[in-house]
C-alpha cells in the first residue's frame, strides 16, 4: 500500500498515540447512521480509494510534504505497554511490526461544525514479535517480579481512527488515535522464561496466568532466608529525617520539611481508560489528603539495584468541578460529555520503585493498591448524556467497572500524587 506519510508526520508531531488495543465491544458501532452521512455539515473531499486526492488534501491544508513511497514492512520499534488490570507492564525490545503496509482507508471526512477530520485505516492482520520482552508485575510494598523472554501477538481486523481537530489551523492541530480490535482474544505467545505455558490466550484466565498462581520466574525478591543478604535498609520507616537525608545525599535534591498543598490543584490532566474506549480529562481537580501519607516500606535490593518506597494515605478525596469524558468510536468522531466528579479513596497505598543508581523523577514506576477496590464515586448527570444534538445516553462501562477504571487512571495520576508527597515532605527534585 502507498502510505500517506504526511498524515503520520502530523500525528507524531502532536504526540498522538494509540490509546490501547482493546476489545471492548462498542454498541455505537451498530447503530443505523444514515442520518450521519446525510449531515449537511459533513464534507467528503475525497473518496476513500483515491490516495492521490487524500495526499493532495493534506499537503494543501496542512503544508506537509506528500510521500508516494511504500511503508517498510516489517518495521522495528521499541514498545511499552501498561496492562493495569493485571498490574503488569511489557517492554518489547527490538519489536518487529508486520502488516502495516497492508492497511486500507475506510473512512475520510470533515465535520465543518466541529472543524474536525476523521481518518480511519483498517488492517486485516497485524503481528508484533519481540525476542526480548521484559514483563514486570507490581505488588504492594515490594519491588516488581521481572521476567524476560520472547513474545508475539497477532491481531485481526484492527482499525485505527485518527481524529484531527482544528484541521484548518495547522499551528493548533490536536490529534488522537483510537484503536479497535474486533477479536477480543488475539493469538499470543509467551516464552517459557515468562510462563511455563508456551501458549496463552490474551486476557483469558488472567488470574491464573498473572495472579496468585503466577508461574512468572523471579529469583530476586527478598524472603526471610535471603533478606539479610540482598536487602539494605538505610533508614527506619519512622525516621523521616533519615529518609530526607538519604534522598538529599544520593540524588542531590533539597530536603523538605513542609506539607503538601491541601488541596493540591491539577489544572489539566488527561487520563486514558482503554477498556471503556474513553479519555477522561480533569480540569482544576482539587486533591485533598496527601498530607495523611505515612511511609510503610523503604528498602534497597542490592542485587537488582532497586529502591522501594511505599506510602499509605488514610483518605484522599479528588473533587473535579469540570470532568470532560471523551468516548472514542471506530470510524467516527468521539462523543463528549462533561460535569463534576468526586471520588474518595481510603487507605490508599502507592508503591514507588526505581533504579537506585539512575533515580530521577522521570524514571520511577508507581503502583496503586486499594483494600477496597470500589471507592466512593459521585458524578454529575451531565456525564450520563452526550453534548451532541440528540443528547443520547452514554456508555457507562467506566462506572460499571470502577475498579479497572481506577487502576488505569493511576498509571497517570499515581506518579503525580507520589511526586507531590515527595516534593513537599521529603525532597524537592525541581532542579532535575
N, C-alpha and C positions, 0 to 999 in steps of 0.2 A: 504493500500500500504506500502511495506517495503521501507523506505526512505533512501537515500544516505546521511547520516549526515555529512560525511567528506566534501561534497560539500558545505553544509550550513556553516560549520566552515570556509572554505576558503573565502566564500563571506563575512561573517560578520567580519572576522578578517581584511579584507581590507577596511571595511567601505562602502561596496556597499549597495545600496538600490533601491527600486522601484522608478523610475522617477515619476510616477504618473499613475493612472489608467485612461487612456484616450481613447476616442472612435474615434479619427481621423482616417479616412479610408486611408490607405497607398496603393497607386496604385502599388507599387512594389510587393505587396503580390500576385498579379495575374499573373505576367509575366511567360512565359514559361522558366523554368530554367533547362532544360535538360542538357545544357552545364555546368551548375553549378555543377551537380552531376558527370559529366564526367571529371571535372577538375583533372588533374594528381597530383595536389598538395594537394588534399583533402584525408585525411586518416580517415577511419571509423574503429576504433579499436574494437568496439562492436556493435551488433545490439541493437536497442533501447529497446527491450523487455528483454534483458539479464542483469538484475540488478547486478547479481554477477560479471559479467565481468566489468561493469561500476565501481562497488566498487573497484575491484582489480586494475583497471586502475588508479583511483585517489590515492589509497594507494601507488602504486608503483611510480607514477610520482611526487607526492607532499609530501609524507611522512605522510599523515593524517591517522587516525585510522578508518577502515571501521566499520560501525554500521549496524546491521541487525534488529533493533527494529522497532516498528510501531510508527508513528508520533501521538502524543496525539491529540485528536480531541474532543471538541474544545480546543484551546489554548487561554490563557489570555494575553493581551498585552495593553500597553499604546500607543496610536496612535495620531499623529498630522498631519493635512493636511492643506496646503495652497491652496486656490481657488482664485487666483488673479483676475480673470475676474469679480468677484462679490465682491472683496475686503473683503473676509471672510477667517477666519481660524477656523478649527474644532479641538478640543481636545477631544478625546474619552478616557474616563477613564474606566479602567477595561473592555476593549472591548473584546468580545468573537469572535474568528475567527473559522468558521466551514467550512469544506470541503477540508482542506489542505491535509488530509490523502488520498484523492481520486485522487490525481494528477497522471498523466501518462506521461512518457517520449515520446516526439515526434521527437526530433532531437538530434543527438550527433555526432559531427565530429571535426576534427582538420584541420586547414589550415596551412600546413607546410611553406608556403610562408610568412605568417604573424605571425607564432608561436602563433596562437590563437585557443582556444577551444570554440565551441558553443554548448550549452546545453539548450534545450527547454522543459518545462513541461507545460502541459495543465490541467486545472481544469474545470470540467463540471459545477460546481456550487460552488460559494464561498460566504458565508454570513458573514457579520460583524454586530455586535449588541453591543450597549452600553446603559446602563440605565442612564448614566450621561455624556452627550456630551455638552461641552461648545462651543457655537457658538459666535464668535466675528466678528463684521463688523466694518470696519475702515473708518474714514472720515478726510477730510482736516481740520487741526487746532482744532480737537476735540478728546476727548477720544472715544474708541470704544463702540458700542452698544453690550451688552453681554446678552445672554440668555442661559438657561440650561434645558435640558430635555432628554428623551430617543430618540435614533435614531437607524435605521437599514438600511442596504443596501444588495441587492442580485445581484451578478454578474454571468452571464452565459458565458461559453466558454471563460474563462480568460486564457491567455497564458503569461508565464514568460520566457524570453530568457536571459540566463546567458552567457555573453561573458567574457572569461578569457584570457588576454594577458600574454606573457612570461610563458606559461604553463610549460615549462621545467626548469624554473629558479624560484623556489618557493620563494626566497628572494625578488624577484622583480615582483611578480604577481600583475596585475591590473585587477580588475573585475568590471562588470557593469550588472545591471538587468534592462531589458526593459519589460514593461507591455503592453499587447494589449488586448482590450475588443472588441469583435465583435458587441455587443449590445450597441448602443450609449445611450440608456435610461434604465439603470438598475432600478429595483424597489427600491424605497427609502421611508422610513417612518420618519417623523419628528413629535416629540411630540408636544402637544398643547402649551407647555411652550416656544417653539421656533416660532411656527406659528399657527394661529387658524385653518389652514387647516391640517387635520390629515394625509393626504397623498399628496405627490407631486411627480412629475416626475423630476428626476435628470437632471439638465441643461436645463429644459424646463420652459419657461416663467419666466426666472430668474429676469428680471426687476421688475416684479410684486412681486415675492417672496422675493427678497433681495434688490430691488432698492427703488425708491422714495415712492412706495406704500407698503413698507415693514410693516408686522404686527409683526415683532420681538419685544418682550416686553423689555422695559428698563425704569426704574424709576430713574436712577442715573445721566442722562445727565443734565447739568445745563441749565436753561432757565431764562428768565427775572424775573420770580416770585421767584425762589429759589436760584439764583446765589449767592446772598449775604450770604445765609446761608451755602452753601456747598462748595463754591469756595474760595480759598485763592490765592491771587496774591502777592507773596513775593517781586516782582520787577516789575517796568515798563519795557515794551519790549524794550524801548530805552536806558535803563540803563544797559549797558553790564557789567560794573564793579560790579554792584549789583548782576547780574546773575552769574558772575565768583565767587564772594564771597559766594553765596548760594551753588553752587556746591562744592566749596572747603571746606566749613564748614560741610556740610551734608554728603559728600561722600569721604572726605579725599584725594581728588585729588589735583594736583598742578595747580594753576591758570596760564593761558597762555595769553599773550598779543601780540602774533605774527601773522603771516599769514600762511595759508596752503600752502604747496609746490605747485608751479604752473609752469610746470604741475606736478600733483600728479601721480606717476607711480604705476601701478598694474602689477606685474611681471607675475602672472598667476592666472586667475580667471575662474573656470568652472561654467557655468550658464545653468540651465535646462530650456528648453522650451517644456513642456509636450504636449501642443496642437499640436505641429509640430513634435513630436517624435524625438526631437533633443537636443543635448548638444552643446552649444557654449562656446568655451574656448578662453579667451582673453589673449594674450601674449604681455607683455610690452605696455599695454594700457596707453596712456597719457591723463589724465583728467585735463582739464583747466576750470577755472571759479569758483572753490569752494570758492574763496575769495569774490565773489559777494554775498554771503549769507547774508541775513538780517532776524533777528528774528521777526516773525509776531504774535506769540502767546506763552504765558508762564503762566501756572497756575497749581494749585493743586486742585483736587476734594477730599475733606476731607472724604466724605462718602465712596469712592471707593479706597482711598489710591493710586490715580493715578496722575502722573506728565505728563503734556502735554507740548511739546516744538515743535513749528513749525518754520522752516527756509525756506525762499524762495530765490532761486538762479536766478538771472536775465538771465544768459546764461552759460550753461555748454556744453563743447564740448569734446567728447571721441574719440580720434584718435588711432586706433589699427593697427599697421603695419602687424600683423600676427594674424588673427582670424581663429581658426580651428572649422569647423562645422562637427559634427558627427551625422549622420542620422541613427537612430536605426530602426531595422527591425525585424519582427516576424520570429523566427527560422533561422536567417541568421546573418552573420557578419554585422556590421554597414558600411555605406559608408561615406567616409571622403572627405572634400574639404577645402582649406584654401586660404586666400587672405586678403587684407586690408579692414577695415571698418571705417567709420566715421559717427558719429551721433551727432546731435546738439539739445539740449533741451532749450526752452525759458520759463522763469517764472516758473521754476520747484519748486514745493513745497514738502518738506519732513516733515512729522509729526511723531515725536518720542513719544511713550507712554511707561511708565514703572511704576512699583510699587515703591512708594516713599520710603518705608521702606526697600526695597530689591534691590535698583538700583545698577547694575554693568554694564559694557559694554556688558555683555553677556545675559542679560535678558530683553532687550528692543525690541520693535517692531517699524519698520519704514514704514510708508505708503506714497506712491507716489501719487501726484496729478499733472496733466498737463492740463492747459487750452486748449492747442492744443494737442489732443491725438495722432497726427501723426507727430512726429518730423522729421526734415530733416535727410535723410539717404543716404549714398553713400557706395557702395560695389564694390570690385574688381571683374572682370569677372571670376576669379578662383573659386568663390563661387557659380557659376551657373553650373559648370560641375564637375563631380566627379574625384578623383585621380585614380580611377580604370582603368583597361586596356581598357574598352570600352568607357571611357570618356563620360558616359551617362549624359543626362541633369538631374538636381536635382529638387526635390520638393521645391518650394519657398513659402510654406504656411506661414513661419515665416515672410516673407516680405509682403505678401498679407494681413496679419492681424498684422501689426506692432503695433497697439495699445495693443493687447493682449500680443505680444512678449515683449514689454517694461514692462508691468505690471509683467509678470513672471520673467523677468530679475531683476527687482528691489527688489524681495524677497531676492536676494543675494547682489546686489550692493548698494541698498538703505542704509542698515546699514553701509556699508563701507564708503560711502560718508559722512553720518552724523557723523561717528566716526572721520573722517579726519578733519571735520569742528570743532567739539568739542575739539579734542586734540590740535589743532593749535590755536584756538581763544578763547576758554572758559576754559577748564580744562583738564589736562592730567591724564588719568586713568592708565598709564603704570604700576603702582605698583600693580594693581588689578590682 
